[in-house]
């Protein structure tokens, strides 16, 4: 089994490199000026139109208004208020709805693709942040373990010294008893 190359703090070189890259990225984001335009201002006109269409067509007000228009259209043609304009199979209404669907679907898909790209970028950033946090926590655990090891060594040394002192005082007491006899 091959051992991985680790340095004194127990991390591999790849982990150190990743941690350094993440720190540089964080620093560069922190140093960016606040005068830069937000991401919304960088949108192309097509992206703005796609967002506006998706926002309007995905709302309840659009559904209610379109349902009301369809109801009035069908009621007017069935009642015969407008003779011969769009009789029962409602071919003109069908054509208008097909035209609306043919243009609305790709525009809405463009808005969804852009949102998907934004979500993917956010997920990548979250992943990088999670990896960095994991590495930082690992470093903290290693530092705590080192501190604990030092403390254990200090305590062991203190116990050894106390034991030696106790043995010396016990041997000194035994020596004085043998020389002078019993105290009065």
Secondary structure, 3 states (H helix, E strand, C coil): CCCCCECCCCCEHHHHHHHHHHHHHHHHHHHCCCCCCCHHHHCCHHHHHHHHHHHHHCCHHHHHHHHHHHHHHHHHHHHCCCCCCCCCCCHHHHHHHHHHHHHHHHHHHHHHHHHHHHHHHHHHHHHHHHHHHHHHHHHHHHHHHHHHHHHHHHHHHHHHHHHHHHHHHHHHHHHHHHHHCCCC
